[in-house]
Each structure stands twice: as structure tokens, then as C-alpha cells.
Amino acid sequence: RRLRQMAQFELVKRGAEGQASLTDAAKDAAKKNITRLHGVWGLGQLARQNNTEAVAALVDLASDGDSEIRANVARALGDAKGDAVRARLLAMLGDESLRVRSLAGIALSRVVSQGDAEVIGALYQLAAANGSQVVDPVLRHACLTALDRIGSVESAAAHASDAQREVRMMAMLYLRRQGSAELSRFLNDSDPQIRIEAIRCIYDSPSVDTAAGEAIAALA
């Protein structure tokens, strides 16, 4: 591992020649997976230095046929900038791989501004898709992590009555992190598990000292 990292850092230092080598390695589907990842990680290092050619190469690799390559590209794009990066990460939220979706969601929250309505909506849609099957807890946590960075109490409260259970759960968990009194909205939810979680969210967070705390006291 140390030798591989030394090679990566050396190639990055070698400028255009090293970058070309990293790009070729990342894009060559005939090479072994670890060799391709070596290229992706090197391009990610260059992307953090605002290298536009490296960013463009990563954007192209986001549609690669190997899900592990796409997953690491998503992670690397979280350190990049630009409209093309934002658009590509948004598209990756619909990837067939749950791992790619989760990493794309977290990366997306790192490249957009807090309160980005389109991205917030896309993250709730991702939660809805997760709830349409056996819920993947890692993807749920990734959505929550992303929303915690860019979401708002207003957008979460607006999803409190959503028809999809997982969307309501996501909104509630977000409000827990904010210690919001809006958690009281979920005390009368149609799903008993959400009602139970709402009580936990309130008494385990600063919202217990708000009107939400008074609401669970009234339940007694």
C-alpha cells in the first residue's frame, strides 16, 4: 500500500506526463482493477489541485462499466468543483449500484451550496427509491449525512406528510439532528415505528426543551 501511494504521489508530481499515465491507467478496462483505481485516486489528487483536465477525466469515468470504479470516481468528485461535476453526481444518484448512489449523495453535498433546492429534492427522491425495496441502512445514512450538510428545517417539515414512509423517516432523522420542535409532526404518524422513533428523537435531542417535549409529555 505504501509503495502504491508513493507511486501515485510521484506521478502527480511529474506534471503532464504523470497525469497522462494516470488517465491511461484509469480508463483502460483491460487492466486489473487495482491498477485502474490507482489511476482514479491519482486523478482525484489532481482534482483537489483544481486541475480541470483531471476533473474532466473523472467525469467521463463516472459512466464506467465497473461499479467499483464509479464508486471511487464519485468519492473523488466530491473534492472537485464545477457545473459538470454537480450534474454528473446528480445523475449518479440513479446508479444501479447502491454503493455508488450512497457515495454520490455524500459527494454531491460537498460540491453544492447549503439549501440547494434541486439537490435536496433529489436526495429525498433517493430516500424514496431506497424505501421502495428492502431499506439499505448504509444508503439511508448517506442520504442523512448529505442532508445534514445542505438541507433545511423547512424542506424536512415539508416532507413530514409524504406518502413514502422512508421519506418521512429521513425528514424526521434530519430534524433530530437539528433538535427541531418540528419533530412533533411525527407523533401522529400513521406508521407506529415512526411514532416510536419520533419520541426517541425528541427526548434524545435538544428538542425535548421545546414544544415537542411538551407534546410527548401530553401523550402520557
C-alpha positions in Angstrom: 0.0 0.0 0.0 2.8 2.4 0.9 4.6 1.7 -2.4 1.4 2.3 -4.4 0.8 5.6 -2.7 4.4 6.6 -3.3 3.9 5.8 -7.0 0.7 7.8 -7.1 2.2 10.9 -5.4 5.3 10.7 -7.7 3.1 10.5 -10.8 1.1 13.5 -9.7 4.4 15.5 -9.2 5.5 14.7 -12.7 3.0 17.0 -14.3 1.5 16.4 -17.7 3.5 13.1 -18.2 2.4 11.7 -14.9 -1.2 12.8 -15.4 -1.3 11.1 -18.8 -0.1 7.9 -17.3 -2.8 8.1 -14.5 -5.5 8.8 -17.0 -4.5 5.9 -19.3 -4.4 3.5 -16.3 -7.9 4.7 -15.1 -9.5 4.3 -18.5 -8.0 1.1 -19.6 -10.7 -1.6 -18.9 -8.2 -4.3 -19.8 -6.0 -3.5 -16.8 -6.5 -5.0 -13.3 -9.0 -3.3 -11.0 -6.3 -2.1 -8.6 -4.3 -0.5 -11.4 -7.4 1.4 -12.6 -8.2 2.5 -9.1 -4.6 3.7 -8.8 -5.3 6.0 -11.8 -8.6 7.2 -10.3 -7.0 8.0 -7.0 -4.2 9.9 -8.7 -6.7 11.9 -10.8 -8.6 12.7 -7.6 -5.5 14.1 -6.1 -5.0 16.3 -9.1 -8.7 17.3 -9.0 -8.1 18.6 -5.5 -5.5 20.9 -7.0 -8.1 22.3 -9.4 -6.8 20.5 -12.4 -9.6 20.9 -14.9 -8.3 18.1 -17.2 -8.3 15.6 -14.3 -11.8 16.6 -13.3 -13.0 16.1 -16.9 -11.4 12.7 -17.0 -13.2 11.7 -13.7 -16.5 13.0 -15.1 -16.0 10.7 -18.1 -15.2 7.7 -15.9 -18.4 8.2 -13.9 -20.2 6.1 -16.6 -17.6 3.3 -16.5 -18.9 -0.3 -16.6 -17.2 -1.2 -13.3 -19.2 -0.2 -10.3 -16.2 0.0 -8.0 -14.5 2.4 -10.5 -17.7 4.5 -10.5 -17.9 4.4 -6.7 -14.3 5.8 -6.3 -14.9 8.3 -9.0 -18.0 9.6 -7.1 -15.8 9.9 -4.0 -13.1 11.8 -5.9 -15.6 14.2 -7.5 -16.6 15.3 -4.0 -13.3 17.2 -3.9 -13.8 18.8 -7.3 -15.8 21.9 -8.5 -17.9 23.0 -11.4 -21.3 22.6 -13.0 -20.2 19.4 -14.9 -19.3 17.8 -11.5 -22.6 18.7 -10.0 -24.6 17.4 -13.0 -22.7 14.1 -13.1 -23.1 13.5 -9.4 -26.8 14.2 -9.6 -27.1 11.6 -12.4 -25.1 9.1 -10.3 -27.9 9.2 -7.7 -29.7 6.9 -10.1 -26.9 4.4 -10.5 -27.7 0.7 -10.4 -25.2 0.2 -7.6 -26.4 1.2 -4.1 -22.8 1.8 -3.1 -22.3 4.3 -6.0 -25.6 6.1 -5.0 -24.5 6.5 -1.4 -21.1 7.9 -2.2 -22.5 10.2 -4.9 -25.0 11.6 -2.4 -22.3 12.4 0.1 -20.0 13.8 -2.6 -22.8 15.9 -4.0 -23.4 17.6 -0.7 -19.8 18.7 -0.7 -19.8 20.4 -4.0 -23.1 22.4 -3.8 -24.3 25.2 -1.6 -26.3 24.8 1.5 -30.0 25.0 0.7 -29.7 23.8 -3.0 -33.3 23.0 -3.6 -32.8 20.7 -6.6 -30.2 18.6 -4.8 -32.2 18.4 -1.6 -35.2 17.2 -3.6 -33.0 14.7 -5.4 -31.8 13.3 -2.0 -35.4 12.9 -0.8 -36.1 11.1 -4.1 -33.1 8.8 -3.4 -34.6 8.1 0.0 -38.0 7.3 -1.6 -36.3 4.8 -4.0 -34.5 3.2 -1.1 -37.8 2.8 0.7 -39.4 1.1 -2.3 -37.4 -2.1 -1.6 -35.7 -3.6 1.4 -34.2 -0.4 3.0 -30.4 -0.3 2.8 -29.2 1.3 6.0 -25.9 2.5 4.5 -27.8 4.4 1.8 -30.1 5.8 4.4 -27.2 7.1 6.4 -25.5 8.5 3.3 -28.7 10.5 2.5 -28.9 11.7 6.0 -25.3 12.8 6.0 -25.8 14.7 2.8 -29.0 16.4 4.0 -27.4 17.3 7.3 -24.8 19.3 5.3 -27.1 21.1 2.9 -30.7 20.6 4.0 -33.1 22.9 5.9 -35.7 22.5 8.6 -38.3 23.9 6.2 -37.7 21.3 3.5 -37.7 18.5 6.1 -41.0 19.8 7.6 -42.5 19.9 4.0 -41.8 16.1 3.7 -43.4 15.2 7.0 -46.6 14.1 5.3 -45.0 12.4 2.3 -46.7 9.2 1.2 -43.4 7.3 1.2 -42.5 6.0 4.7 -38.8 6.2 4.1 -39.0 9.9 3.1 -40.9 10.7 6.3 -38.2 8.7 8.2 -35.5 10.7 6.5 -37.1 14.0 7.3 -37.6 13.1 10.9 -34.0 11.9 11.4 -32.8 15.2 9.8 -34.9 17.2 12.2 -33.5 15.2 15.1 -30.0 16.3 14.2 -31.3 19.9 14.2 -33.0 19.5 17.6 -36.1 20.9 15.9 -39.6 21.3 17.5 -41.0 20.3 14.1 -40.4 16.7 15.3 -43.8 16.9 17.0 -45.3 16.5 13.5 -44.4 12.8 13.5 -46.1 11.9 16.8 -49.3 11.2 15.0 -47.8 9.5 12.0 -49.7 6.5 10.5 -46.7 4.2 11.0 -46.2 3.1 14.6 -42.5 2.7 14.2 -42.1 6.3 13.1 -44.2 7.4 16.1 -41.8 5.5 18.4 -38.8 6.9 16.7 -40.2 10.4 16.9 -40.5 10.1 20.7 -36.9 8.9 20.8 -35.8 11.7 18.5 -37.4 14.3 20.8 -36.2 13.1 24.2 -32.7 12.3 22.9 -32.1 15.8 21.4 -32.4 19.5 22.4 -36.0 19.5 21.0 -37.1 18.0 24.3 -36.9 21.5 25.7 -39.2 22.9 23.0 -42.9 22.5 22.3 -42.1 19.0 21.0 -41.1 17.9 24.5 -44.4 19.2 25.8 -46.1 17.2 23.1 -44.6 13.9 24.2 -45.4 14.7 27.8 -49.0 15.1 26.8 -49.0 11.6 25.3 -48.8 10.2 28.8 
